[in-house]
Amino acid sequence: MAKVRIRAVACRDLDDELLGRLHAMANALMAEDIEHFRLHAASNDVVHVFEAAGGEVVGFQFWKSAPLGRSRVIVGGKLRVLPQFRGRGLHLESGLRFYLRTRLRHPLGRIYRVSMASMFGFVSITEALAEYRFYDPAPTDAEGRLLDGVFREMAGYNGFRIDEDGLFEVDIHMTPQTLQAFGDVYFARPAAVAYATRNPEFRTNGSYLGFWFRFTPRNVAALSRAVVRKRRR
């Protein structure tokens, strides 16, 4: 199995060459305009580039963090991984690395993570968690109201509309090749069913679901176990 390293690059240091390589890889999986991609990159702090031998880009994950009252929120940006490199927990390890970086800089207070995710991103993350919650556009609890503002700010900056069901209209569409790579068994997984229940037209509508979780001891432990298990494969 080819080894993959995770290289952190500050988004302010992204040059046109690397940005173009990331976009070319991503566009083959989920069709997206280069300027839209550039805007998203500029809105983040760091991109973790997943590189195989020779520097081949096989995936990436964008990250940023921001204050949230007395807490901190981590925003998971675009996540893309080539099919032959999935199942290794690269995105989970990436997320833990960014969480630890954030925790070292902000040792006190709660740390949350929010994400607008495709079906595949959602399944790959939530299956490794002990607990999470879907984004609610009309929250009634304090935590939900606090994070609602984060989601709305994310949507506004990226030019996304939030519909009445809480779906984010991101205008990113799955290619037929991507959909064909996943069979009925995948879409029958509990996390996939949960996603499809809330976003039944996910194959064609260009919309994502939002979800969030707190880095509780249970979630950190669950994520750590998942990374170790997947990286041993």
C-alpha positions in Angstrom: 0.0 0.0 0.0 1.4 3.4 -1.0 2.3 5.6 1.9 0.6 9.0 2.1 1.8 12.0 4.0 -0.2 15.0 5.2 1.4 18.3 4.5 0.0 21.5 6.0 0.1 24.6 3.7 -1.1 28.0 4.9 -3.8 29.2 2.5 -2.1 32.6 2.2 0.9 30.7 0.7 -1.1 28.8 -1.9 0.4 29.6 -5.3 -1.4 29.2 -8.7 0.4 25.9 -9.4 -0.7 24.1 -6.2 -4.2 25.6 -6.3 -4.5 24.4 -9.9 -3.4 20.9 -9.0 -5.9 20.8 -6.1 -8.7 22.0 -8.3 -8.0 19.6 -11.1 -8.1 16.7 -8.7 -11.3 17.9 -7.0 -13.1 18.8 -10.3 -12.7 15.2 -11.5 -14.8 14.1 -8.5 -17.2 17.0 -8.0 -17.6 19.5 -10.8 -16.8 23.0 -9.6 -15.7 26.3 -11.2 -12.0 27.3 -10.6 -13.0 30.8 -9.3 -15.5 29.3 -6.9 -12.7 27.0 -5.7 -10.3 29.9 -5.3 -12.8 31.9 -3.2 -13.2 28.9 -0.9 -9.4 28.5 -0.5 -9.0 32.1 0.3 -11.6 31.8 3.1 -9.6 29.2 5.0 -6.5 29.2 7.2 -4.8 26.0 6.2 -5.1 23.2 3.7 -3.8 19.7 4.5 -2.6 18.2 1.2 -2.5 14.4 1.1 0.5 13.4 -1.0 1.7 10.0 -2.2 5.2 9.2 -3.4 6.6 11.7 -5.8 4.3 14.5 -4.5 1.2 13.3 -6.3 -1.9 15.0 -4.8 -4.4 12.3 -3.8 -6.6 14.4 -1.6 -6.9 17.5 0.6 -8.9 19.1 3.4 -9.3 22.8 4.1 -9.5 24.2 7.7 -10.0 27.3 9.6 -10.9 28.3 13.2 -12.5 31.3 14.8 -13.6 32.6 18.2 -17.1 31.7 19.3 -17.8 33.6 22.5 -15.6 31.9 25.1 -15.3 28.9 22.9 -13.7 28.1 19.5 -15.1 26.8 16.3 -13.3 24.7 13.7 -14.7 24.9 10.2 -14.0 21.9 8.0 -13.8 23.1 4.4 -13.7 21.1 1.2 -12.6 17.5 1.5 -11.7 15.5 -1.5 -9.9 12.1 -1.7 -9.2 10.0 -4.8 -11.2 6.7 -4.7 -8.2 4.4 -4.4 -7.0 6.3 -1.3 -10.2 6.3 0.6 -10.8 4.2 3.7 -7.4 5.1 5.2 -8.7 7.7 7.6 -6.7 10.5 6.1 -9.4 13.1 6.6 -9.9 11.9 10.2 -6.2 12.2 11.0 -6.2 15.6 9.3 -9.1 16.7 11.5 -7.4 15.5 14.7 -4.2 17.3 13.8 -6.1 20.6 13.3 -8.0 20.1 16.5 -4.8 19.5 18.5 -3.2 22.6 16.8 -6.2 24.6 17.9 -6.3 23.1 21.4 -2.6 24.0 22.0 -3.3 27.6 21.0 -6.5 27.8 23.0 -6.2 25.4 25.9 -9.4 26.6 27.7 -13.0 26.5 26.6 -15.0 24.3 24.3 -14.1 23.5 20.7 -16.8 22.8 18.2 -16.5 21.7 14.6 -19.1 22.7 11.9 -19.3 21.4 8.4 -21.3 21.7 5.2 -20.9 18.2 3.7 -21.7 16.1 0.7 -23.1 12.6 1.2 -19.6 11.1 1.1 -18.0 13.6 3.4 -20.8 13.3 5.9 -20.7 9.5 6.0 -17.0 9.3 6.4 -16.9 11.7 9.3 -20.0 10.9 11.3 -19.4 7.2 11.2 -16.3 7.9 13.3 -18.1 10.0 15.9 -19.8 9.1 19.2 -22.3 12.0 18.8 -23.2 14.8 16.4 -26.1 17.0 15.4 -27.6 18.2 12.1 -27.7 21.9 11.4 -31.2 23.4 12.3 -32.1 26.7 10.6 -34.5 27.4 13.4 -32.7 26.3 16.6 -34.4 26.5 20.0 -31.4 25.7 22.3 -28.5 27.9 23.2 -25.8 25.8 21.4 -27.9 25.5 18.3 -28.5 29.3 18.2 -24.7 30.0 18.8 -23.7 27.7 15.9 -26.5 28.9 13.6 -24.7 32.2 13.3 -21.5 30.4 12.2 -23.3 28.4 9.5 -25.0 31.6 8.2 -21.7 33.5 8.1 -20.1 30.6 6.2 -22.9 30.5 3.7 -22.9 34.3 3.2 -19.1 34.4 2.6 -19.2 31.6 0.1 -22.3 32.9 -1.7 -24.5 29.9 -0.7 -28.2 30.1 0.0 -29.8 28.2 2.9 -33.3 26.9 2.0 -36.2 26.4 4.3 -35.1 22.8 5.1 -31.6 23.9 6.1 -29.9 22.7 2.9 -27.0 24.7 1.6 -27.2 25.4 -2.1 -23.5 25.1 -2.9 -23.9 24.4 -6.7 -21.4 21.5 -6.6 -22.6 18.5 -8.4 -21.5 14.9 -8.3 -20.1 13.5 -11.5 -21.7 10.2 -12.8 -18.3 8.5 -12.3 -18.3 9.4 -8.6 -21.9 8.1 -8.1 -21.1 4.9 -9.9 -18.2 4.2 -7.6 -20.6 3.7 -4.7 -23.1 0.8 -4.7 -26.4 0.0 -3.0 -24.6 -1.4 0.1 -22.9 2.0 0.7 -26.2 4.0 0.4 -27.8 1.5 2.8 -25.4 2.4 5.6 -27.2 4.2 8.6 -25.3 7.4 8.1 -26.0 7.5 4.4 -29.7 6.8 5.1 -29.8 9.6 7.6 -28.3 12.0 5.0 -30.6 11.0 2.2 -33.6 11.3 4.5 -32.8 15.0 5.0 -31.5 15.6 1.5 -33.3 13.1 -0.8 -32.2 14.8 -4.0 -28.5 14.9 -3.1 -27.5 13.2 -6.4 -28.8 16.1 -8.5 -29.6 19.2 -6.5 -26.1 20.5 -5.8 -27.0 21.0 -2.1 -25.2 19.9 1.0 -26.3 19.3 4.6 -24.8 21.0 7.6 -23.8 19.2 10.8 -21.8 20.0 13.9 -20.2 18.4 17.0 -18.2 19.3 20.0 -14.8 17.8 20.7 -15.9 16.0 23.8 -13.7 13.3 25.3 -16.0 10.7 23.8 -15.7 12.2 20.3 -11.9 12.6 20.5 -11.5 9.0 21.7 -13.8 7.7 18.9 -12.0 9.7 16.3 -8.6 8.5 17.6 -9.7 4.8 17.5 -11.0 5.3 14.0 -7.7 6.7 12.8 -5.7 3.9 14.3 -8.0 1.3 12.9 -8.1 2.7 9.4 -4.3 3.4 9.2 -3.5 -0.2 10.2 -5.3 -1.5 7.1 
